[in-house]
């Protein structure tokens, strides 16, 4: 198996994935291609955005932006164990998945 690591999507943490995804699908002309209680995917003309429901999500405050991270990158891998060992050896944790389409 390959230990390739490919960007799968940008994921947005939010209190309600379906609600926020519907907003972004509307304004970008995208389409919701997957949705469940925890996760919603929008495919649009500019790419894919995933929305993840985080029940205790704290929205960002402006201008100081003191909230926890709202975005994270998801990486698609062929071999989860090999990719995990590789990124941990590099000193950085990432969201790794072997499933490209959450559907």
N, CA, C and O atoms as CSV, one atom per row, in Angstrom:
chain,resi,resn,atom,element,x,y,z
A,1,UNK,N,N,0.832,-1.195,0.000
A,1,UNK,CA,C,0.000,0.000,0.000
A,1,UNK,C,C,0.865,1.243,0.000
A,1,UNK,O,O,1.969,1.251,0.544
A,2,UNK,N,N,0.357,2.276,-0.607
A,2,UNK,CA,C,1.048,3.554,-0.697
A,2,UNK,C,C,0.899,4.326,0.606
A,2,UNK,O,O,-0.093,4.184,1.323
A,3,UNK,N,N,1.905,5.145,0.898
A,3,UNK,CA,C,1.764,6.013,2.063
A,3,UNK,C,C,1.534,7.451,1.608
A,3,UNK,O,O,1.900,8.392,2.312
A,4,UNK,N,N,0.922,7.625,0.420
A,4,UNK,CA,C,0.639,8.967,-0.087
A,4,UNK,C,C,-0.375,9.662,0.813
A,4,UNK,O,O,-1.255,9.033,1.399
A,5,UNK,N,N,-0.224,10.963,0.902
A,5,UNK,CA,C,-1.128,11.788,1.698
A,5,UNK,C,C,-1.616,12.902,0.780
A,5,UNK,O,O,-0.829,13.727,0.316
A,6,UNK,N,N,-2.948,12.918,0.520
A,6,UNK,CA,C,-3.530,13.882,-0.400
A,6,UNK,C,C,-4.607,14.695,0.305
A,6,UNK,O,O,-5.412,14.151,1.061
A,7,UNK,N,N,-4.618,16.007,0.051
A,7,UNK,CA,C,-5.661,16.845,0.628
A,7,UNK,C,C,-7.009,16.376,0.136
A,7,UNK,O,O,-7.238,16.277,-1.070
A,8,UNK,N,N,-7.898,16.087,1.061
A,8,UNK,CA,C,-9.237,15.642,0.717
A,8,UNK,C,C,-10.213,16.815,0.742
A,8,UNK,O,O,-11.007,16.994,-0.182
A,9,UNK,N,N,-10.147,17.618,1.816
A,9,UNK,CA,C,-11.061,18.750,1.922
A,9,UNK,C,C,-10.637,19.678,3.051
A,9,UNK,O,O,-9.796,19.352,3.888
A,10,UNK,N,N,-11.254,20.840,3.031
A,10,UNK,CA,C,-11.184,21.753,4.169
A,10,UNK,C,C,-12.448,21.503,4.968
A,10,UNK,O,O,-13.544,21.491,4.407
A,11,UNK,N,N,-12.313,21.306,6.258
A,11,UNK,CA,C,-13.465,21.038,7.114
A,11,UNK,C,C,-13.684,22.214,8.062
A,11,UNK,O,O,-12.742,22.746,8.650
A,12,UNK,N,N,-14.931,22.598,8.192
A,12,UNK,CA,C,-15.315,23.720,9.046
A,12,UNK,C,C,-16.046,23.159,10.261
A,12,UNK,O,O,-17.060,22.476,10.120
A,13,UNK,N,N,-15.532,23.448,11.452
A,13,UNK,CA,C,-16.202,23.066,12.693
A,13,UNK,C,C,-17.311,24.082,12.961
A,13,UNK,O,O,-17.098,25.286,12.818
A,14,UNK,N,N,-18.487,23.604,13.346
A,14,UNK,CA,C,-19.618,24.503,13.555
A,14,UNK,C,C,-20.658,23.808,14.446
A,14,UNK,O,O,-20.573,22.599,14.660
A,15,UNK,N,N,-21.637,24.560,14.968
A,15,UNK,CA,C,-22.637,23.940,15.825
A,15,UNK,C,C,-23.676,23.103,15.068
A,15,UNK,O,O,-24.277,22.205,15.657
A,16,UNK,N,N,-23.900,23.380,13.768
A,16,UNK,CA,C,-24.898,22.644,12.990
A,16,UNK,C,C,-24.401,22.524,11.548
A,16,UNK,O,O,-24.530,23.461,10.759
A,17,UNK,N,N,-23.834,21.365,11.213
A,17,UNK,CA,C,-23.215,21.168,9.901
A,17,UNK,C,C,-24.205,21.357,8.752
A,17,UNK,O,O,-23.879,22.013,7.763
A,18,UNK,N,N,-25.390,20.802,8.868
A,18,UNK,CA,C,-26.364,20.893,7.776
A,18,UNK,C,C,-26.784,22.335,7.516
A,18,UNK,O,O,-26.906,22.751,6.365
A,19,UNK,N,N,-27.001,23.085,8.571
A,19,UNK,CA,C,-27.431,24.477,8.426
A,19,UNK,C,C,-26.353,25.332,7.752
A,19,UNK,O,O,-26.647,26.084,6.823
A,20,UNK,N,N,-25.119,25.217,8.215
A,20,UNK,CA,C,-24.049,26.023,7.636
A,20,UNK,C,C,-23.736,25.577,6.214
A,20,UNK,O,O,-23.454,26.410,5.352
A,21,UNK,N,N,-23.781,24.276,5.961
A,21,UNK,CA,C,-23.538,23.769,4.613
A,21,UNK,C,C,-24.593,24.291,3.636
A,21,UNK,O,O,-24.265,24.647,2.505
A,22,UNK,N,N,-25.850,24.339,4.061
A,22,UNK,CA,C,-26.920,24.854,3.200
A,22,UNK,C,C,-26.647,26.309,2.828
A,22,UNK,O,O,-26.860,26.709,1.684
A,23,UNK,N,N,-26.182,27.092,3.781
A,23,UNK,CA,C,-25.836,28.487,3.514
A,23,UNK,C,C,-24.745,28.579,2.456
A,23,UNK,O,O,-24.884,29.324,1.486
A,24,UNK,N,N,-23.649,27.820,2.637
A,24,UNK,CA,C,-22.536,27.889,1.692
A,24,UNK,C,C,-22.898,27.283,0.334
A,24,UNK,O,O,-22.413,27.761,-0.692
A,25,UNK,N,N,-23.720,26.267,0.303
A,25,UNK,CA,C,-24.173,25.713,-0.980
A,25,UNK,C,C,-24.963,26.776,-1.737
A,25,UNK,O,O,-24.805,26.929,-2.948
A,26,UNK,N,N,-25.800,27.499,-1.029
A,26,UNK,CA,C,-26.612,28.540,-1.641
A,26,UNK,C,C,-25.757,29.670,-2.213
A,26,UNK,O,O,-25.944,30.070,-3.363
A,27,UNK,N,N,-24.829,30.181,-1.423
A,27,UNK,CA,C,-24.070,31.349,-1.899
A,27,UNK,C,C,-23.005,31.006,-2.935
A,27,UNK,O,O,-22.596,31.877,-3.703
A,28,UNK,N,N,-22.547,29.756,-2.972
A,28,UNK,CA,C,-21.508,29.387,-3.934
A,28,UNK,C,C,-22.063,28.680,-5.164
A,28,UNK,O,O,-21.323,28.432,-6.115
A,29,UNK,N,N,-23.342,28.354,-5.162
A,29,UNK,CA,C,-23.908,27.579,-6.257
A,29,UNK,C,C,-23.534,26.111,-6.169
A,29,UNK,O,O,-23.619,25.380,-7.155
A,30,UNK,N,N,-23.117,25.681,-4.980
A,30,UNK,CA,C,-22.724,24.293,-4.771
A,30,UNK,C,C,-23.913,23.404,-4.489
A,30,UNK,O,O,-25.058,23.854,-4.459
A,31,UNK,N,N,-23.619,22.138,-4.284
A,31,UNK,CA,C,-24.657,21.153,-4.024
A,31,UNK,C,C,-24.259,20.296,-2.826
A,31,UNK,O,O,-23.114,19.855,-2.730
A,32,UNK,N,N,-25.195,20.061,-1.919
A,32,UNK,CA,C,-24.950,19.153,-0.802
A,32,UNK,C,C,-24.941,17.735,-1.366
A,32,UNK,O,O,-25.924,17.280,-1.951
A,33,UNK,N,N,-23.819,17.047,-1.180
A,33,UNK,CA,C,-23.678,15.700,-1.733
A,33,UNK,C,C,-23.695,14.614,-0.666
A,33,UNK,O,O,-23.784,13.429,-0.989
A,34,UNK,N,N,-23.611,15.006,0.597
A,34,UNK,CA,C,-23.691,14.053,1.700
A,34,UNK,C,C,-24.108,14.807,2.945
A,34,UNK,O,O,-23.693,15.948,3.151
A,35,UNK,N,N,-24.928,14.177,3.780
A,35,UNK,CA,C,-25.308,14.803,5.048
A,35,UNK,C,C,-25.774,13.736,6.028
A,35,UNK,O,O,-26.575,12.866,5.688
A,36,UNK,N,N,-25.255,13.821,7.255
A,36,UNK,CA,C,-25.784,13.044,8.366
A,36,UNK,C,C,-25.740,13.939,9.598
A,36,UNK,O,O,-25.467,15.133,9.468
A,37,UNK,N,N,-25.994,13.415,10.760
A,37,UNK,CA,C,-26.073,14.237,11.973
A,37,UNK,C,C,-24.769,14.982,12.270
A,37,UNK,O,O,-24.795,16.088,12.812
A,38,UNK,N,N,-23.644,14.388,11.922
A,38,UNK,CA,C,-22.350,14.959,12.304
A,38,UNK,C,C,-21.607,15.647,11.163
A,38,UNK,O,O,-20.669,16.403,11.415
A,39,UNK,N,N,-22.005,15.402,9.914
A,39,UNK,CA,C,-21.132,15.798,8.795
A,39,UNK,C,C,-21.971,16.132,7.570
A,39,UNK,O,O,-22.925,15.422,7.254
A,40,UNK,N,N,-21.617,17.212,6.882
A,40,UNK,CA,C,-22.279,17.563,5.623
A,40,UNK,C,C,-21.218,18.033,4.640
A,40,UNK,O,O,-20.305,18.773,5.004
A,41,UNK,N,N,-21.347,17.594,3.380
A,41,UNK,CA,C,-20.389,17.939,2.340
A,41,UNK,C,C,-21.057,18.777,1.266
A,41,UNK,O,O,-22.165,18.477,0.820
A,42,UNK,N,N,-20.359,19.845,0.854
A,42,UNK,CA,C,-20.801,20.678,-0.259
A,42,UNK,C,C,-19.754,20.581,-1.359
A,42,UNK,O,O,-18.576,20.854,-1.130
A,43,UNK,N,N,-20.188,20.192,-2.552
A,43,UNK,CA,C,-19.330,20.236,-3.731
A,43,UNK,C,C,-19.781,21.416,-4.565
A,43,UNK,O,O,-20.952,21.538,-4.923
A,44,UNK,N,N,-18.823,22.287,-4.868
A,44,UNK,CA,C,-19.169,23.476,-5.620
A,44,UNK,C,C,-18.189,23.736,-6.735
A,44,UNK,O,O,-17.253,22.963,-6.941
A,45,UNK,N,N,-18.396,24.819,-7.457
A,45,UNK,CA,C,-17.540,25.147,-8.584
A,45,UNK,C,C,-16.076,25.343,-8.186
A,45,UNK,O,O,-15.181,25.119,-9.000
A,46,UNK,N,N,-15.827,25.759,-6.950
A,46,UNK,CA,C,-14.456,26.005,-6.499
A,46,UNK,C,C,-13.848,24.870,-5.701
A,46,UNK,O,O,-12.705,24.981,-5.256
A,47,UNK,N,N,-14.575,23.783,-5.507
A,47,UNK,CA,C,-14.049,22.663,-4.741
A,47,UNK,C,C,-15.018,22.169,-3.696
A,47,UNK,O,O,-16.201,22.509,-3.703
A,48,UNK,N,N,-14.494,21.360,-2.799
A,48,UNK,CA,C,-15.284,20.691,-1.774
A,48,UNK,C,C,-15.029,21.340,-0.415
A,48,UNK,O,O,-13.895,21.676,-0.074
A,49,UNK,N,N,-16.110,21.510,0.354
A,49,UNK,CA,C,-16.012,21.971,1.740
A,49,UNK,C,C,-16.824,20.999,2.579
A,49,UNK,O,O,-17.966,20.685,2.243
A,50,UNK,N,N,-16.236,20.522,3.671
A,50,UNK,CA,C,-16.951,19.670,4.623
A,50,UNK,C,C,-17.267,20.474,5.868
A,50,UNK,O,O,-16.490,21.334,6.284
A,51,UNK,N,N,-18.407,20.188,6.451
A,51,UNK,CA,C,-18.844,20.857,7.673
A,51,UNK,C,C,-19.057,19.787,8.729
A,51,UNK,O,O,-19.750,18.797,8.496
A,52,UNK,N,N,-18.448,20.000,9.904
A,52,UNK,CA,C,-18.505,19.015,10.980
A,52,UNK,C,C,-19.207,19.631,12.183
A,52,UNK,O,O,-18.806,20.686,12.675
A,53,UNK,N,N,-20.269,18.957,12.657
A,53,UNK,CA,C,-20.969,19.431,13.841
A,53,UNK,C,C,-20.109,19.181,15.074
A,53,UNK,O,O,-19.679,18.058,15.337
A,54,UNK,N,N,-19.869,20.254,15.819
A,54,UNK,CA,C,-19.134,20.193,17.084
A,54,UNK,C,C,-20.086,20.769,18.136
A,54,UNK,O,O,-20.257,21.986,18.213
A,55,UNK,N,N,-20.708,19.901,18.951
A,55,UNK,CA,C,-21.756,20.355,19.865
A,55,UNK,C,C,-21.367,21.518,20.777
A,55,UNK,O,O,-22.194,22.391,21.038
A,56,UNK,N,N,-20.137,21.546,21.262
A,56,UNK,CA,C,-19.737,22.627,22.171
A,56,UNK,C,C,-18.921,23.695,21.447
A,56,UNK,O,O,-18.090,24.367,22.057
A,57,UNK,N,N,-19.161,23.848,20.146
A,57,UNK,CA,C,-18.413,24.802,19.327
A,57,UNK,C,C,-18.585,26.225,19.851
A,57,UNK,O,O,-19.692,26.651,20.181
A,58,UNK,N,N,-17.479,26.947,19.920
A,58,UNK,CA,C,-17.482,28.354,20.303
A,58,UNK,C,C,-17.166,29.173,19.056
A,58,UNK,O,O,-16.070,29.051,18.508
A,59,UNK,N,N,-18.099,30.002,18.595
A,59,UNK,CA,C,-17.820,30.776,17.390
A,59,UNK,C,C,-16.691,31.782,17.615
A,59,UNK,O,O,-16.439,32.192,18.748
A,60,UNK,N,N,-16.013,32.179,16.537
A,60,UNK,CA,C,-14.927,33.144,16.696
A,60,UNK,C,C,-15.452,34.499,17.132
A,60,UNK,O,O,-16.585,34.868,16.821
A,61,UNK,N,N,-14.633,35.225,17.844
A,61,UNK,CA,C,-14.968,36.591,18.221
A,61,UNK,C,C,-14.063,37.535,17.438
A,61,UNK,O,O,-12.913,37.212,17.141
A,62,UNK,N,N,-14.593,38.686,17.116
A,62,UNK,CA,C,-13.832,39.651,16.308
A,62,UNK,C,C,-13.668,40.933,17.086
A,62,UNK,O,O,-14.609,41.301,17.789
A,63,UNK,N,N,-12.582,41.632,17.028
A,63,UNK,CA,C,-11.453,41.348,16.144
A,63,UNK,C,C,-10.384,40.466,16.772
A,63,UNK,O,O,-9.432,40.085,16.090
A,64,UNK,N,N,-10.513,40.134,18.035
A,64,UNK,CA,C,-9.423,39.405,18.697
A,64,UNK,C,C,-9.364,37.927,18.353
A,64,UNK,O,O,-8.317,37.308,18.542
A,65,UNK,N,N,-10.450,37.332,17.853
A,65,UNK,CA,C,-10.481,35.928,17.429
A,65,UNK,C,C,-9.858,34.997,18.476
A,65,UNK,O,O,-8.830,34.367,18.227
A,66,UNK,N,N,-10.481,34.923,19.622
A,66,UNK,CA,C,-9.939,34.139,20.729
A,66,UNK,C,C,-10.526,32.737,20.836
A,66,UNK,O,O,-10.252,32.032,21.807
A,67,UNK,N,N,-11.327,32.318,19.860
A,67,UNK,CA,C,-11.950,31.002,19.948
A,67,UNK,C,C,-11.001,29.909,19.468
A,67,UNK,O,O,-9.985,30.193,18.833
A,68,UNK,N,N,-11.342,28.653,19.777
A,68,UNK,CA,C,-10.546,27.534,19.268
A,68,UNK,C,C,-10.622,27.474,17.738
A,68,UNK,O,O,-11.422,28.179,17.123
A,69,UNK,N,N,-9.807,26.654,17.150
A,69,UNK,CA,C,-9.739,26.529,15.706
A,69,UNK,C,C,-11.097,26.209,15.104
A,69,UNK,O,O,-11.831,25.362,15.613
A,70,UNK,N,N,-11.418,26.884,14.032
A,70,UNK,CA,C,-12.680,26.645,13.345
A,70,UNK,C,C,-12.487,25.797,12.094
A,70,UNK,O,O,-13.428,25.141,11.647
A,71,UNK,N,N,-11.298,25.797,11.527
A,71,UNK,CA,C,-11.019,25.054,10.305
A,71,UNK,C,C,-9.946,24.012,10.547
A,71,UNK,O,O,-9.065,24.191,11.389
A,72,UNK,N,N,-10.029,22.926,9.803
A,72,UNK,CA,C,-8.932,21.972,9.788
A,72,UNK,C,C,-8.900,21.311,8.419
A,72,UNK,O,O,-9.888,21.334,7.684
A,73,UNK,N,N,-7.784,20.737,8.089
A,73,UNK,CA,C,-7.613,20.068,6.810
A,73,UNK,C,C,-7.759,18.568,7.000
A,73,UNK,O,O,-7.246,18.007,7.969
A,74,UNK,N,N,-8.454,17.922,6.082
A,74,UNK,CA,C,-8.578,16.470,6.083
A,74,UNK,C,C,-7.735,15.921,4.949
A,74,UNK,O,O,-7.778,16.433,3.830
A,75,UNK,N,N,-6.969,14.878,5.237
A,75,UNK,CA,C,-6.099,14.273,4.244
A,75,UNK,C,C,-6.521,12.837,3.984
A,75,UNK,O,O,-6.751,12.061,4.912
A,76,UNK,N,N,-6.619,12.500,2.709
A,76,UNK,CA,C,-6.974,11.153,2.276
A,76,UNK,C,C,-5.707,10.330,2.139
A,76,UNK,O,O,-4.745,10.760,1.503
A,77,UNK,N,N,-5.709,9.142,2.737
A,77,UNK,CA,C,-4.533,8.265,2.690
A,77,UNK,C,C,-4.967,6.861,2.278
A,77,UNK,O,O,-6.115,6.465,2.475
A,78,UNK,N,N,-4.027,6.123,1.706
A,78,UNK,CA,C,-4.297,4.736,1.336
A,78,UNK,C,C,-4.055,3.797,2.510
A,78,UNK,O,O,-4.790,2.826,2.693
A,79,UNK,N,N,-3.038,4.078,3.296
A,79,UNK,CA,C,-2.631,3.225,4.405
A,79,UNK,C,C,-2.585,4.076,5.667
A,79,UNK,O,O,-1.626,4.814,5.893
A,80,UNK,N,N,-3.625,3.968,6.485
A,80,UNK,CA,C,-3.766,4.818,7.667
A,80,UNK,C,C,-2.590,4.670,8.632
A,80,UNK,O,O,-2.074,5.675,9.122
A,81,UNK,N,N,-2.164,3.469,8.909
A,81,UNK,CA,C,-1.065,3.246,9.857
A,81,UNK,C,C,0.233,3.864,9.352
A,81,UNK,O,O,0.950,4.504,10.121
A,82,UNK,N,N,0.543,3.684,8.077
A,82,UNK,CA,C,1.778,4.247,7.520
A,82,UNK,C,C,1.736,5.769,7.508
A,82,UNK,O,O,2.725,6.422,7.843
A,83,UNK,N,N,0.599,6.332,7.124
A,83,UNK,CA,C,0.474,7.794,7.084
A,83,UNK,C,C,0.537,8.387,8.490
A,83,UNK,O,O,1.162,9.427,8.698
A,84,UNK,N,N,-0.104,7.734,9.450
A,84,UNK,CA,C,-0.066,8.216,10.825
A,84,UNK,C,C,1.365,8.228,11.354
A,84,UNK,O,O,1.788,9.204,11.974
A,85,UNK,N,N,2.095,7.176,11.120
A,85,UNK,CA,C,3.492,7.114,11.563
A,85,UNK,C,C,4.313,8.228,10.911
A,85,UNK,O,O,5.161,8.848,11.553
A,86,UNK,N,N,4.050,8.468,9.637
A,86,UNK,CA,C,4.798,9.493,8.897
A,86,UNK,C,C,4.538,10.903,9.432
A,86,UNK,O,O,5.484,11.663,9.635
A,87,UNK,N,N,3.262,11.267,9.665
A,87,UNK,CA,C,2.980,12.630,10.133
A,87,UNK,C,C,3.373,12.809,11.598
A,87,UNK,O,O,3.781,13.902,11.991
A,88,UNK,N,N,3.259,11.767,12.407
A,88,UNK,CA,C,3.685,11.888,13.799
A,88,UNK,C,C,5.209,12.017,13.894
A,88,UNK,O,O,5.720,12.736,14.752
A,89,UNK,N,N,5.921,11.331,13.024
A,89,UNK,CA,C,7.382,11.461,12.988
A,89,UNK,C,C,7.790,12.875,12.590
A,89,UNK,O,O,8.830,13.376,13.016
A,90,UNK,N,N,6.952,13.515,11.762
A,90,UNK,CA,C,7.232,14.893,11.351
A,90,UNK,C,C,6.852,15.887,12.451
A,90,UNK,O,O,7.195,17.067,12.370
A,91,UNK,N,N,6.145,15.408,13.476
A,91,UNK,CA,C,5.807,16.258,14.618
A,91,UNK,C,C,4.505,17.020,14.479
A,91,UNK,O,O,4.291,17.997,15.197
A,92,UNK,N,N,3.631,16.605,13.582
A,92,UNK,CA,C,2.370,17.326,13.389
A,92,UNK,C,C,1.206,16.354,13.279
A,92,UNK,O,O,1.225,15.478,12.415
A,93,UNK,N,N,0.180,16.484,14.141
A,93,UNK,CA,C,-1.017,15.665,13.987
A,93,UNK,C,C,-1.907,16.243,12.873
A,93,UNK,O,O,-1.961,17.459,12.688
A,94,UNK,N,N,-2.588,15.387,12.154
A,94,UNK,CA,C,-3.511,15.784,11.101
A,94,UNK,C,C,-4.746,14.913,11.180
A,94,UNK,O,O,-4.732,13.858,11.814
A,95,UNK,N,N,-5.824,15.358,10.531
A,95,UNK,CA,C,-7.000,14.514,10.343
A,95,UNK,C,C,-6.737,13.651,9.120
A,95,UNK,O,O,-6.662,14.160,8.001
A,96,UNK,N,N,-6.597,12.353,9.327
A,96,UNK,CA,C,-6.328,11.409,8.241
A,96,UNK,C,C,-7.517,10.485,8.087
A,96,UNK,O,O,-8.115,10.072,9.080
A,97,UNK,N,N,-7.867,10.155,6.851
A,97,UNK,CA,C,-8.969,9.238,6.601
A,97,UNK,C,C,-8.659,8.376,5.386
A,97,UNK,O,O,-7.924,8.793,4.490
A,98,UNK,N,N,-9.218,7.183,5.359
A,98,UNK,CA,C,-9.100,6.329,4.188
A,98,UNK,C,C,-10.359,6.399,3.354
A,98,UNK,O,O,-10.459,5.715,2.335
A,99,UNK,N,N,-11.324,7.210,3.761
A,99,UNK,CA,C,-12.587,7.331,3.063
A,99,UNK,C,C,-12.683,8.710,2.421
A,99,UNK,O,O,-12.757,9.722,3.118
A,100,UNK,N,N,-12.680,8.748,1.084
A,100,UNK,CA,C,-12.756,10.037,0.392
A,100,UNK,C,C,-14.166,10.609,0.440
A,100,UNK,O,O,-14.340,11.797,0.712
A,101,UNK,N,N,-15.169,9.787,0.180
A,101,UNK,CA,C,-16.548,10.247,0.178
A,101,UNK,C,C,-17.213,9.726,1.436
A,101,UNK,O,O,-17.319,8.515,1.625
A,102,UNK,N,N,-17.656,10.616,2.288
A,102,UNK,CA,C,-18.250,10.214,3.565
A,102,UNK,C,C,-19.560,9.461,3.378
A,102,UNK,O,O,-20.114,8.947,4.349
A,103,UNK,N,N,-20.063,9.386,2.158
A,103,UNK,CA,C,-21.346,8.725,1.882
A,103,UNK,C,C,-21.242,7.307,1.773
A,103,UNK,O,O,-22.244,6.630,1.542
